[in-house]
Amino acid sequence: MTEPARTPSKILFHYHPWSRAAGVRWLLEELEVPYDVHFVDPNAPGGAPEEYRAIHPHKKVPAIEIDGQILTERAAITIYLADRFSAGRLAPSLDDPRRASYLKMLVYNDAVVDPSVALHFRKIDHKPSEYSFGAYEDTIRNLVSHFAAHPFAAGSQFTAADTQLASALSFTIHQLKAVPADPNLMAYLARVADRPAYGRAQKLDAELMETVKAQHTS
């Protein structure tokens, strides 16, 4: 018996370009699933509108709504979308030996890279032993060592973890200047920048910001 066709999932992506959410836009383009974008401006006076708190408790991005459910947190969104829509292509299966490295680097990006680089950029001194993410110097050393030995986050193959880690590194190296432009890191960014989905995401971001700018000046 033929199974009835499944209604395609509707994804509403709450988003601001050139933010921590940029990697999720890239991931959606990699997955080639349809989605709608709701522009959110956390940088507006007072932050995002108060009603947006019903979507994200801190009025931040990214957030997605899918099949009537709301999902926040960059790593959680990435794991969910890649497992559901990539059919093993961007997320190693549960019995794949690469699954451990995939999850490790994906969570490491949010739990260690993000806070340690943020404090370094803000010139906030902290005692590494008193913070779960440890020392900035250890973070950079680990990233450089990893990409000296592996072409991608999970090893030899591009995965959804790269959409998040590469987005973070690109921003912190090129815009914030908070991470050194180490040759191993730059070679990694060059590898992932060749992907068509990355180019599409960049183009869509530029178009969205032009539209927003035009609306504000009209």
Z-matrix of the N, CA and C atoms (Angstrom, degrees):
N
C 1 1.459
C 2 1.522 1 109.42
N 3 1.319 2 115.38 1 133.71
C 4 1.455 3 120.21 2 178.97
C 5 1.522 4 110.36 3 -77.71
N 6 1.337 5 116.38 4 130.54
C 7 1.461 6 119.96 5 178.57
C 8 1.517 7 110.01 6 -71.42
N 9 1.342 8 116.99 7 143.02
C 10 1.464 9 119.16 8 177.45
C 11 1.516 10 111.02 9 -62.77
N 12 1.320 11 116.49 10 146.51
C 13 1.466 12 120.84 11 179.69
C 14 1.520 13 109.78 12 -62.73
N 15 1.308 14 115.34 13 136.67
C 16 1.457 15 120.96 14 -179.76
C 17 1.521 16 109.56 15 -85.50
N 18 1.325 17 115.89 16 132.97
C 19 1.457 18 119.84 17 177.79
C 20 1.520 19 109.48 18 -64.10
N 21 1.341 20 118.56 19 127.12
C 22 1.465 21 120.01 20 -179.68
C 23 1.528 22 111.34 21 -57.64
N 24 1.322 23 114.74 22 141.87
C 25 1.453 24 119.55 23 179.59
C 26 1.521 25 110.21 24 -69.69
N 27 1.319 26 115.48 25 142.69
C 28 1.455 27 121.02 26 174.92
C 29 1.518 28 108.80 27 -98.91
N 30 1.320 29 116.61 28 124.62
C 31 1.456 30 121.29 29 -179.12
C 32 1.519 31 108.85 30 -114.64
N 33 1.313 32 116.13 31 124.42
C 34 1.462 33 122.06 32 172.06
C 35 1.514 34 106.44 33 -109.08
N 36 1.316 35 115.40 34 120.49
C 37 1.456 36 122.72 35 -174.47
C 38 1.522 37 108.99 36 -105.77
N 39 1.318 38 117.26 37 113.88
C 40 1.462 39 123.07 38 176.72
C 41 1.524 40 107.11 39 -86.45
N 42 1.349 41 116.38 40 122.26
C 43 1.459 42 118.07 41 -159.69
C 44 1.518 43 113.55 42 -153.65
N 45 1.324 44 114.02 43 148.79
C 46 1.452 45 122.37 44 165.79
C 47 1.527 46 107.28 45 -136.05
N 48 1.342 47 118.59 46 125.76
C 49 1.466 48 120.24 47 -179.08
C 50 1.527 49 111.41 48 -61.87
N 51 1.325 50 114.77 49 157.95
C 52 1.461 51 122.36 50 175.90
C 53 1.533 52 111.14 51 55.86
N 54 1.332 53 114.38 52 42.53
C 55 1.460 54 122.06 53 177.51
C 56 1.527 55 107.34 54 -132.20
N 57 1.325 56 116.53 55 -173.87
C 58 1.467 57 120.67 56 176.33
C 59 1.520 58 111.77 57 -61.25
N 60 1.319 59 117.02 58 -15.16
C 61 1.465 60 121.26 59 -178.31
C 62 1.520 61 112.90 60 -84.48
N 63 1.340 62 118.27 61 -7.98
C 64 1.466 63 121.01 62 -173.49
C 65 1.523 64 112.43 63 -58.91
N 66 1.321 65 116.99 64 -36.48
C 67 1.455 66 119.45 65 179.57
C 68 1.515 67 113.22 66 -65.22
N 69 1.322 68 117.30 67 -29.80
C 70 1.462 69 120.05 68 178.31
C 71 1.524 70 110.14 69 -71.18
N 72 1.338 71 117.66 70 -38.99
C 73 1.477 72 120.25 71 173.92
C 74 1.535 73 109.78 72 -58.06
N 75 1.323 74 116.06 73 -45.70
C 76 1.465 75 120.60 74 178.36
C 77 1.526 76 110.38 75 -59.86
N 78 1.340 77 116.63 76 -44.14
C 79 1.460 78 120.22 77 179.36
C 80 1.524 79 111.40 78 -60.77
N 81 1.316 80 117.57 79 -43.81
C 82 1.464 81 120.78 80 179.23
C 83 1.518 82 110.98 81 -60.22
N 84 1.329 83 116.55 82 -37.34
C 85 1.460 84 119.89 83 176.90
C 86 1.532 85 110.85 84 -69.34
N 87 1.315 86 117.62 85 -37.12
C 88 1.463 87 120.71 86 176.05
C 89 1.532 88 110.67 87 -62.79
N 90 1.318 89 116.29 88 -40.00
C 91 1.464 90 121.12 89 -177.52
C 92 1.521 91 112.37 90 -74.85
N 93 1.333 92 116.16 91 -21.87
C 94 1.471 93 122.08 92 -179.16
C 95 1.527 94 111.72 93 56.88
N 96 1.328 95 115.76 94 43.08
C 97 1.456 96 121.68 95 174.68
C 98 1.526 97 108.48 96 -104.59
N 99 1.326 98 118.49 97 145.70
C 100 1.468 99 119.83 98 179.02
C 101 1.522 100 111.49 99 -70.13
N 102 1.319 101 115.68 100 141.83
C 103 1.461 102 120.33 101 178.22
C 104 1.525 103 109.32 102 -154.64
N 105 1.312 104 115.43 103 152.55
C 106 1.456 105 122.40 104 173.68
C 107 1.519 106 108.95 105 -107.39
N 108 1.321 107 115.59 106 149.15
C 109 1.458 108 120.98 107 -178.03
C 110 1.522 109 110.53 108 -110.15
N 111 1.320 110 115.79 109 130.50
C 112 1.465 111 122.28 110 170.39
C 113 1.521 112 106.75 111 -109.39
N 114 1.325 113 116.32 112 113.04
C 115 1.460 114 120.67 113 -178.42
C 116 1.526 115 109.85 114 -71.38
N 117 1.331 116 115.79 115 128.27
C 118 1.461 117 123.03 116 178.47
C 119 1.525 118 107.10 117 -123.80
N 120 1.331 119 117.25 118 133.95
C 121 1.460 120 120.14 119 179.92
C 122 1.524 121 110.38 120 -115.49
N 123 1.347 122 116.93 121 90.75
C 124 1.466 123 119.48 122 178.23
C 125 1.526 124 112.51 123 -66.99
N 126 1.340 125 117.14 124 -14.89
C 127 1.466 126 120.90 125 -177.30
C 128 1.524 127 113.24 126 -92.22
N 129 1.308 128 117.34 127 -0.94
C 130 1.461 129 120.14 128 177.94
C 131 1.528 130 109.92 129 -67.27
N 132 1.337 131 117.86 130 157.28
C 133 1.463 132 119.71 131 176.14
C 134 1.533 133 110.72 132 -53.96
N 135 1.310 134 116.33 133 122.44
C 136 1.457 135 120.06 134 -176.85
C 137 1.506 136 113.79 135 84.55
N 138 1.331 137 116.19 136 -0.28
C 139 1.462 138 119.88 137 -179.63
C 140 1.512 139 112.04 138 80.01
N 141 1.316 140 115.87 139 -165.25
C 142 1.464 141 120.98 140 178.80
C 143 1.531 142 109.55 141 -64.72
N 144 1.336 143 117.75 142 159.35
C 145 1.474 144 120.32 143 178.81
C 146 1.523 145 112.15 144 -54.80
N 147 1.307 146 115.88 145 146.37
C 148 1.457 147 120.41 146 -176.04
C 149 1.526 148 112.01 147 -59.50
N 150 1.331 149 117.72 148 -32.65
C 151 1.462 150 119.75 149 -179.17
C 152 1.532 151 112.40 150 -66.41
N 153 1.338 152 116.00 151 -20.07
C 154 1.463 153 119.11 152 178.22
C 155 1.531 154 111.26 153 -69.52
N 156 1.328 155 117.03 154 -16.47
C 157 1.465 156 120.18 155 178.65
C 158 1.531 157 111.52 156 -60.92
N 159 1.319 158 117.07 157 -22.75
C 160 1.466 159 120.40 158 176.44
C 161 1.525 160 111.38 159 -68.59
N 162 1.338 161 116.59 160 -21.84
C 163 1.459 162 121.65 161 176.48
C 164 1.524 163 110.40 162 -90.69
N 165 1.325 164 116.37 163 -50.37
C 166 1.466 165 121.49 164 179.42
C 167 1.523 166 108.42 165 -128.07
N 168 1.330 167 118.27 166 121.53
C 169 1.474 168 120.64 167 -174.08
C 170 1.520 169 114.15 168 -61.25
N 171 1.330 170 117.49 169 -22.17
C 172 1.464 171 120.78 170 178.96
C 173 1.529 172 112.14 171 -105.89
N 174 1.332 173 116.37 172 7.68
C 175 1.467 174 122.56 173 -179.35
C 176 1.525 175 112.02 174 57.02
N 177 1.335 176 115.69 175 41.91
C 178 1.459 177 122.24 176 -179.90
C 179 1.523 178 110.16 177 -113.96
N 180 1.323 179 115.57 178 172.78
C 181 1.458 180 122.33 179 172.07
C 182 1.530 181 107.60 180 -121.76
N 183 1.345 182 117.35 181 154.05
C 184 1.453 183 128.38 182 8.76
C 185 1.520 184 112.42 183 -90.07
N 186 1.329 185 113.92 184 163.78
C 187 1.456 186 123.02 185 168.55
C 188 1.519 187 106.39 186 -151.65
N 189 1.308 188 116.45 187 148.50
C 190 1.462 189 119.92 188 174.66
C 191 1.525 190 109.05 189 -129.88
N 192 1.304 191 114.32 190 150.42
C 193 1.458 192 121.84 191 168.83
C 194 1.517 193 106.71 192 -116.30
N 195 1.326 194 115.90 193 126.75
C 196 1.456 195 120.74 194 -177.62
C 197 1.521 196 109.66 195 -145.01
N 198 1.324 197 115.13 196 126.04
C 199 1.465 198 121.32 197 -179.59
C 200 1.520 199 112.09 198 51.81
N 201 1.333 200 116.46 199 39.70
C 202 1.457 201 121.19 200 176.96
C 203 1.512 202 114.92 201 81.89
N 204 1.329 203 118.01 202 2.07
C 205 1.463 204 121.31 203 179.46
C 206 1.521 205 110.57 204 -111.16
N 207 1.316 206 116.44 205 148.45
C 208 1.460 207 123.08 206 177.55
C 209 1.523 208 108.40 207 -106.71
N 210 1.320 209 115.39 208 132.99
C 211 1.456 210 120.38 209 178.21
C 212 1.519 211 108.82 210 -131.02
N 213 1.333 212 116.31 211 128.70
C 214 1.460 213 122.39 212 176.54
C 215 1.532 214 108.78 213 -120.07
N 216 1.319 215 115.83 214 176.72
C 217 1.465 216 125.60 215 179.69
C 218 1.529 217 110.08 216 79.62
N 219 1.305 218 113.67 217 119.71
C 220 1.466 219 122.71 218 -171.37
C 221 1.523 220 112.93 219 -55.14
N 222 1.324 221 118.05 220 -48.31
C 223 1.463 222 120.50 221 -178.47
C 224 1.522 223 111.10 222 -65.77
N 225 1.324 224 117.02 223 -41.55
C 226 1.462 225 120.78 224 -179.54
C 227 1.531 226 110.92 225 -64.04
N 228 1.333 227 116.71 226 -42.88
C 229 1.462 228 120.93 227 178.21
C 230 1.521 229 110.02 228 -61.59
N 231 1.320 230 116.56 229 -43.60
C 232 1.464 231 121.10 230 -179.00
C 233 1.518 232 111.37 231 -62.51
N 234 1.323 233 117.38 232 -48.04
C 235 1.464 234 121.27 233 179.75
C 236 1.524 235 110.30 234 -60.07
N 237 1.323 236 116.65 235 -45.59
C 238 1.458 237 121.14 236 -177.26
C 239 1.529 238 111.52 237 -63.33
N 240 1.319 239 116.54 238 -51.82
C 241 1.460 240 120.28 239 -176.55
C 242 1.523 241 111.93 240 -64.75
N 243 1.325 242 116.55 241 -44.44
C 244 1.463 243 119.55 242 -178.14
C 245 1.527 244 111.71 243 -66.18
N 246 1.328 245 117.20 244 -41.65
C 247 1.464 246 119.81 245 178.36
C 248 1.525 247 111.20 246 -65.27
N 249 1.310 248 116.31 247 -37.77
C 250 1.464 249 119.45 248 -174.37
C 251 1.521 250 113.00 249 -80.04
N 252 1.328 251 117.61 250 -36.58
C 253 1.460 252 119.08 251 -168.86
C 254 1.531 253 115.63 252 -114.69
N 255 1.325 254 118.42 253 -10.58
C 256 1.462 255 116.60 254 -175.11
C 257 1.520 256 113.98 255 -97.71
N 258 1.334 257 118.00 256 -5.46
C 259 1.469 258 122.10 257 176.22
C 260 1.527 259 112.10 258 50.88
N 261 1.332 260 116.31 259 43.87
C 262 1.455 261 121.39 260 178.10
C 263 1.516 262 114.54 261 83.74
N 264 1.330 263 116.80 262 -6.95
C 265 1.462 264 120.15 263 -175.77
C 266 1.523 265 111.74 264 -73.12
N 267 1.327 266 117.97 265 -42.48
C 268 1.457 267 122.17 266 -178.00
C 269 1.522 268 113.14 267 -110.81
N 270 1.309 269 116.77 268 -7.57
C 271 1.467 270 121.20 269 178.61
C 272 1.518 271 108.57 270 -132.46
N 273 1.323 272 118.27 271 113.76
C 274 1.463 273 119.40 272 177.52
C 275 1.521 274 111.12 273 -55.74
N 276 1.306 275 116.95 274 139.88
C 277 1.462 276 121.16 275 -179.48
C 278 1.523 277 110.84 276 -66.23
N 279 1.330 278 116.16 277 167.84
C 280 1.462 279 120.83 278 -175.21
C 281 1.523 280 112.34 279 -61.18
N 282 1.325 281 117.59 280 -29.72
C 283 1.466 282 119.96 281 -179.14
C 284 1.523 283 112.73 282 -97.92
N 285 1.326 284 117.16 283 7.59
C 286 1.460 285 121.98 284 177.85
C 287 1.529 286 108.78 285 -82.67
N 288 1.330 287 118.98 286 129.11
C 289 1.473 288 120.60 287 179.94
C 290 1.526 289 113.36 288 -58.01
N 291 1.341 290 117.01 289 -22.70
C 292 1.466 291 119.78 290 -180.00
C 293 1.525 292 112.90 291 -76.98
N 294 1.318 293 116.37 292 -11.06
C 295 1.471 294 120.04 293 -176.54
C 296 1.532 295 111.40 294 -58.60
N 297 1.322 296 117.04 295 -40.11
C 298 1.469 297 120.29 296 -178.09
C 299 1.525 298 110.95 297 -63.47
N 300 1.344 299 117.66 298 -46.97
C 301 1.462 300 120.88 299 179.33
C 302 1.520 301 111.21 300 -65.01
N 303 1.322 302 115.70 301 -38.32
C 304 1.467 303 121.23 302 178.46
C 305 1.518 304 111.34 303 -58.69
N 306 1.321 305 116.57 304 -52.18
C 307 1.464 306 120.72 305 -178.93
C 308 1.524 307 111.19 306 -67.39
N 309 1.325 308 116.45 307 -38.57
C 310 1.468 309 120.38 308 -178.88
C 311 1.528 310 110.63 309 -59.75
N 312 1.323 311 117.55 310 -50.08
C 313 1.455 312 120.45 311 -176.24
C 314 1.529 313 111.94 312 -72.52
N 315 1.315 314 116.92 313 -32.37
C 316 1.461 315 120.48 314 178.17
C 317 1.526 316 110.73 315 -64.88
N 318 1.321 317 116.97 316 -46.40
C 319 1.462 318 120.98 317 -179.90
C 320 1.528 319 110.55 318 -74.91
N 321 1.318 320 117.48 319 -34.46
C 322 1.464 321 121.53 320 177.74
C 323 1.531 322 110.76 321 -57.39
N 324 1.320 323 116.06 322 -37.66
C 325 1.463 324 120.27 323 179.61
C 326 1.524 325 111.40 324 -58.31
N 327 1.328 326 116.80 325 -44.51
C 328 1.466 327 120.41 326 -178.26
C 329 1.526 328 112.90 327 -82.76
N 330 1.328 329 116.61 328 -38.96
C 331 1.460 330 120.01 329 -172.12
C 332 1.523 331 113.57 330 -84.05
N 333 1.340 332 117.25 331 -23.46
C 334 1.464 333 120.13 332 -175.48
C 335 1.532 334 111.92 333 -124.43
N 336 1.322 335 117.10 334 -55.84
C 337 1.466 336 120.06 335 -175.75
C 338 1.518 337 111.22 336 -59.69
N 339 1.307 338 117.08 337 -52.09
C 340 1.464 339 121.46 338 -175.93
C 341 1.532 340 112.45 339 -56.73
N 342 1.345 341 119.52 340 -56.65
C 343 1.477 342 118.09 341 -177.27
C 344 1.517 343 114.05 342 -68.81
N 345 1.333 344 118.27 343 -37.16
C 346 1.465 345 118.52 344 -177.42
C 347 1.524 346 111.22 345 -68.71
N 348 1.341 347 117.35 346 -38.69
C 349 1.463 348 120.20 347 178.26
C 350 1.531 349 110.48 348 -70.95
N 351 1.324 350 117.02 349 -36.87
C 352 1.464 351 120.25 350 179.28
C 353 1.522 352 111.13 351 -61.73
N 354 1.323 353 117.49 352 -45.36
C 355 1.463 354 120.27 353 179.16
C 356 1.526 355 111.06 354 -65.92
N 357 1.324 356 116.48 355 -38.48
C 358 1.465 357 119.85 356 178.01
C 359 1.523 358 110.66 357 -63.42
N 360 1.324 359 116.62 358 -43.59
C 361 1.462 360 120.79 359 -179.78
C 362 1.526 361 111.05 360 -63.03
N 363 1.324 362 116.91 361 -38.87
C 364 1.470 363 121.48 362 -179.79
C 365 1.523 364 112.77 363 -82.10
N 366 1.330 365 115.55 364 0.45
C 367 1.470 366 121.07 365 -179.77
C 368 1.525 367 111.65 366 57.67
N 369 1.323 368 115.28 367 40.97
C 370 1.462 369 121.84 368 177.59
C 371 1.525 370 108.52 369 -97.08
N 372 1.319 371 116.51 370 111.52
C 373 1.462 372 120.63 371 178.97
C 374 1.525 373 109.51 372 -72.84
N 375 1.316 374 116.02 373 139.99
C 376 1.451 375 119.51 374 176.53
C 377 1.519 376 109.07 375 -148.36
N 378 1.304 377 115.76 376 154.19
C 379 1.452 378 121.69 377 177.77
C 380 1.521 379 108.12 378 -87.57
N 381 1.337 380 118.56 379 111.04
C 382 1.464 381 120.77 380 -173.52
C 383 1.522 382 114.30 381 -52.37
N 384 1.320 383 117.79 382 -35.78
C 385 1.464 384 120.14 383 -177.63
C 386 1.520 385 112.60 384 -67.28
N 387 1.334 386 117.31 385 -16.15
C 388 1.461 387 120.78 386 -177.84
C 389 1.527 388 112.69 387 -97.86
N 390 1.338 389 117.48 388 -0.15
C 391 1.463 390 121.65 389 -179.00
C 392 1.522 391 109.62 390 -125.72
N 393 1.301 392 116.15 391 140.42
C 394 1.467 393 120.64 392 -174.89
C 395 1.520 394 113.14 393 -61.78
N 396 1.348 395 117.73 394 -28.45
C 397 1.459 396 120.48 395 -175.83
C 398 1.521 397 113.31 396 -89.41
N 399 1.333 398 118.49 397 -6.49
C 400 1.449 399 121.22 398 173.63
C 401 1.517 400 114.41 399 73.25
N 402 1.337 401 116.28 400 -146.40
C 403 1.465 402 122.41 401 -170.81
C 404 1.528 403 112.12 402 -96.50
N 405 1.308 404 115.30 403 142.31
C 406 1.467 405 122.01 404 175.44
C 407 1.527 406 110.37 405 -57.58
N 408 1.319 407 117.59 406 -44.90
C 409 1.463 408 121.38 407 -178.33
C 410 1.527 409 111.86 408 -59.68
N 411 1.330 410 116.51 409 -38.01
C 412 1.463 411 119.84 410 177.26
C 413 1.525 412 111.29 411 -67.12
N 414 1.334 413 115.99 412 -36.48
C 415 1.460 414 120.34 413 178.75
C 416 1.521 415 110.82 414 -62.21
N 417 1.322 416 116.44 415 -49.59
C 418 1.464 417 120.38 416 -179.11
C 419 1.518 418 110.29 417 -64.01
N 420 1.319 419 117.30 418 -43.21
C 421 1.467 420 121.54 419 179.69
C 422 1.529 421 110.33 420 -59.54
N 423 1.318 422 116.62 421 -42.04
C 424 1.467 423 120.49 422 -179.02
C 425 1.528 424 111.34 423 -66.84
N 426 1.321 425 116.96 424 -42.63
C 427 1.459 426 120.11 425 179.80
C 428 1.527 427 111.39 426 -64.35
N 429 1.303 428 116.58 427 -45.67
C 430 1.466 429 120.57 428 179.90
C 431 1.525 430 110.06 429 -61.81
N 432 1.324 431 116.48 430 -44.15
C 433 1.464 432 120.96 431 179.43
C 434 1.518 433 111.28 432 -62.79
N 435 1.328 434 116.18 433 -41.64
C 436 1.466 435 120.08 434 -178.63
C 437 1.525 436 110.72 435 -62.22
N 438 1.341 437 116.35 436 -48.03
C 439 1.463 438 118.71 437 -175.43
C 440 1.529 439 113.08 438 -81.66
N 441 1.298 440 117.06 439 -8.59
C 442 1.463 441 119.86 440 168.19
C 443 1.523 442 110.45 441 -74.40
N 444 1.338 443 115.70 442 -26.60
C 445 1.465 444 120.92 443 -176.10
C 446 1.524 445 113.42 444 -103.76
N 447 1.339 446 117.32 445 -21.95
C 448 1.460 447 120.69 446 -174.52
C 449 1.523 448 109.97 447 -134.54
N 450 1.331 449 117.78 448 141.21
C 451 1.466 450 119.57 449 179.25
C 452 1.525 451 114.00 450 -73.88
N 453 1.337 452 117.06 451 -25.81
C 454 1.461 453 120.23 452 -176.75
C 455 1.533 454 110.81 453 -135.83
N 456 1.314 455 115.91 454 174.35
C 457 1.462 456 120.90 455 -174.03
C 458 1.521 457 112.45 456 -59.26
N 459 1.335 458 116.67 457 -43.92
C 460 1.462 459 120.27 458 -176.40
C 461 1.524 460 113.02 459 -96.11
N 462 1.334 461 117.00 460 5.53
C 463 1.463 462 119.38 461 179.33
C 464 1.513 463 112.03 462 130.71
N 465 1.327 464 115.95 463 -118.82
C 466 1.463 465 120.51 464 -173.05
C 467 1.524 466 113.93 465 -93.24
N 468 1.328 467 118.03 466 -8.84
C 469 1.461 468 121.22 467 -174.52
C 470 1.524 469 111.07 468 -125.35
N 471 1.333 470 115.94 469 139.99
C 472 1.467 471 122.13 470 175.90
C 473 1.524 472 109.59 471 -63.82
N 474 1.337 473 116.49 472 135.80
C 475 1.466 474 121.68 473 176.75
C 476 1.528 475 109.35 474 -136.28
N 477 1.313 476 115.39 475 178.11
C 478 1.462 477 120.40 476 178.22
C 479 1.522 478 111.57 477 -61.23
N 480 1.323 479 117.94 478 -25.43
C 481 1.464 480 120.22 479 178.04
C 482 1.524 481 110.95 480 -61.18
N 483 1.322 482 117.10 481 -31.19
C 484 1.462 483 120.16 482 -179.95
C 485 1.519 484 112.31 483 -69.31
N 486 1.316 485 118.03 484 -30.68
C 487 1.461 486 118.89 485 178.45
C 488 1.517 487 111.19 486 -62.32
N 489 1.323 488 116.44 487 -32.03
C 490 1.466 489 120.39 488 -178.27
C 491 1.528 490 111.72 489 -87.43
N 492 1.321 491 116.86 490 -47.41
C 493 1.458 492 120.30 491 -177.35
C 494 1.524 493 111.37 492 -67.60
N 495 1.328 494 117.42 493 -42.71
C 496 1.462 495 120.16 494 179.62
C 497 1.520 496 111.39 495 -67.30
N 498 1.330 497 117.58 496 -37.82
C 499 1.463 498 120.14 497 176.41
C 500 1.523 499 110.63 498 -60.72
N 501 1.328 500 115.96 499 -44.38
C 502 1.464 501 120.28 500 -179.65
C 503 1.523 502 111.07 501 -64.62
N 504 1.323 503 117.14 502 -44.32
C 505 1.455 504 120.25 503 -178.95
C 506 1.527 505 111.66 504 -67.05
N 507 1.316 506 116.78 505 -40.71
C 508 1.459 507 119.52 506 179.52
C 509 1.523 508 111.11 507 -59.88
N 510 1.323 509 116.50 508 -44.48
C 511 1.465 510 120.61 509 -178.83
C 512 1.527 511 111.53 510 -68.12
N 513 1.326 512 116.23 511 -44.09
C 514 1.467 513 118.84 512 -175.62
C 515 1.525 514 112.64 513 -75.13
N 516 1.327 515 117.23 514 -24.04
C 517 1.467 516 120.19 515 176.26
C 518 1.523 517 111.14 516 -83.55
N 519 1.334 518 116.58 517 -49.65
C 520 1.463 519 120.34 518 -171.57
C 521 1.525 520 113.87 519 -85.02
N 522 1.326 521 117.41 520 -40.77
C 523 1.462 522 119.88 521 -176.49
C 524 1.536 523 112.18 522 -93.13
N 525 1.317 524 116.26 523 -54.54
C 526 1.468 525 119.02 524 -176.39
C 527 1.526 526 113.06 525 -78.47
N 528 1.327 527 117.02 526 -23.64
C 529 1.470 528 121.04 527 -174.33
C 530 1.527 529 110.40 528 57.38
N 531 1.323 530 116.26 529 33.43
C 532 1.462 531 121.23 530 -176.69
C 533 1.519 532 112.73 531 -100.03
N 534 1.319 533 116.12 532 -8.67
C 535 1.465 534 122.48 533 176.78
C 536 1.523 535 107.10 534 -125.25
N 537 1.322 536 118.43 535 133.75
C 538 1.465 537 120.08 536 -177.94
C 539 1.533 538 111.82 537 -65.72
N 540 1.321 539 115.56 538 147.39
C 541 1.471 540 121.35 539 179.27
C 542 1.524 541 109.44 540 -82.00
N 543 1.303 542 115.68 541 62.06
C 544 1.461 543 121.79 542 179.72
C 545 1.532 544 109.37 543 -63.55
N 546 1.328 545 119.02 544 141.19
C 547 1.466 546 121.22 545 -178.75
C 548 1.529 547 114.27 546 -55.73
N 549 1.323 548 117.57 547 -35.70
C 550 1.464 549 119.94 548 178.99
C 551 1.520 550 111.65 549 -68.05
N 552 1.319 551 116.26 550 -38.87
C 553 1.462 552 119.99 551 178.07
C 554 1.522 553 110.75 552 -70.71
N 555 1.317 554 117.63 553 -40.22
C 556 1.458 555 121.17 554 -179.80
C 557 1.529 556 111.28 555 -66.80
N 558 1.332 557 116.72 556 -37.30
C 559 1.466 558 120.05 557 177.02
C 560 1.527 559 110.65 558 -65.20
N 561 1.320 560 116.05 559 -38.74
C 562 1.473 561 120.48 560 176.23
C 563 1.522 562 110.61 561 -61.41
N 564 1.324 563 117.29 562 -47.58
C 565 1.462 564 120.15 563 -179.57
C 566 1.522 565 111.40 564 -63.17
N 567 1.313 566 117.46 565 -35.78
C 568 1.461 567 120.58 566 177.83
C 569 1.531 568 110.95 567 -65.09
N 570 1.319 569 117.22 568 -37.58
C 571 1.468 570 120.63 569 179.43
C 572 1.528 571 111.37 570 -63.27
N 573 1.320 572 116.37 571 -46.66
C 574 1.468 573 118.64 572 -175.01
C 575 1.529 574 111.88 573 -77.51
N 576 1.332 575 117.99 574 -25.96
C 577 1.465 576 121.27 575 -178.40
C 578 1.524 577 112.36 576 -67.42
N 579 1.324 578 117.42 577 -16.92
C 580 1.462 579 121.24 578 179.03
C 581 1.524 580 112.87 579 -76.86
N 582 1.317 581 118.04 580 -9.40
C 583 1.461 582 120.48 581 -175.89
C 584 1.536 583 110.52 582 -73.81
N 585 1.333 584 117.53 583 133.20
C 586 1.468 585 120.62 584 -179.07
C 587 1.526 586 113.23 585 -56.57
N 588 1.331 587 117.49 586 -37.43
C 589 1.468 588 120.48 587 -178.95
C 590 1.516 589 111.18 588 -64.31
N 591 1.318 590 116.96 589 -34.04
C 592 1.460 591 120.46 590 176.93
C 593 1.525 592 110.20 591 -64.23
N 594 1.317 593 116.38 592 -44.91
C 595 1.465 594 120.16 593 178.11
C 596 1.514 595 112.32 594 -62.24
N 597 1.338 596 116.58 595 -41.02
C 598 1.473 597 119.51 596 178.33
C 599 1.520 598 111.09 597 -63.00
N 600 1.332 599 116.45 598 -42.87
C 601 1.464 600 120.09 599 -179.31
C 602 1.521 601 110.83 600 -62.25
N 603 1.337 602 116.75 601 -41.90
C 604 1.456 603 120.50 602 178.73
C 605 1.525 604 111.31 603 -62.75
N 606 1.318 605 116.53 604 -42.62
C 607 1.468 606 121.26 605 179.76
C 608 1.524 607 111.15 606 -64.99
N 609 1.321 608 116.90 607 -42.95
C 610 1.463 609 121.10 608 179.66
C 611 1.524 610 110.99 609 -64.90
N 612 1.323 611 117.29 610 -37.37
C 613 1.464 612 120.51 611 177.92
C 614 1.526 613 110.76 612 -62.94
N 615 1.317 614 116.01 613 -45.63
C 616 1.467 615 120.05 614 -179.82
C 617 1.523 616 110.78 615 -62.63
N 618 1.323 617 116.70 616 -40.91
C 619 1.465 618 120.32 617 179.49
C 620 1.524 619 110.99 618 -66.31
N 621 1.320 620 116.86 619 -40.65
C 622 1.463 621 120.30 620 179.45
C 623 1.518 622 111.04 621 -62.60
N 624 1.317 623 117.39 622 -44.33
C 625 1.460 624 119.90 623 -179.09
C 626 1.522 625 111.68 624 -67.89
N 627 1.319 626 117.60 625 -32.33
C 628 1.468 627 120.32 626 174.99
C 629 1.524 628 110.34 627 -65.62
N 630 1.324 629 116.47 628 -40.47
C 631 1.467 630 120.85 629 178.27
C 632 1.521 631 110.86 630 -64.22
N 633 1.324 632 116.72 631 -44.74
C 634 1.471 633 121.14 632 179.57
C 635 1.519 634 110.24 633 -63.08
N 636 1.317 635 116.24 634 -43.17
C 637 1.467 636 120.90 635 179.28
C 638 1.519 637 111.15 636 -61.06
N 639 1.326 638 116.07 637 -42.55
C 640 1.466 639 120.31 638 -179.95
C 641 1.521 640 111.18 639 -64.58
N 642 1.338 641 116.06 640 -38.95
C 643 1.472 642 120.11 641 178.67
C 644 1.516 643 111.67 642 -64.80
N 645 1.333 644 117.32 643 -36.79
C 646 1.465 645 121.42 644 -179.17
C 647 1.523 646 113.26 645 -74.48
N 648 1.325 647 116.69 646 -23.42
C 649 1.456 648 120.26 647 -178.47
C 650 1.522 649 113.97 648 -99.86
N 651 1.333 650 115.89 649 -5.79
C 652 1.472 651 119.40 650 -177.94
C 653 1.535 652 111.04 651 -83.95
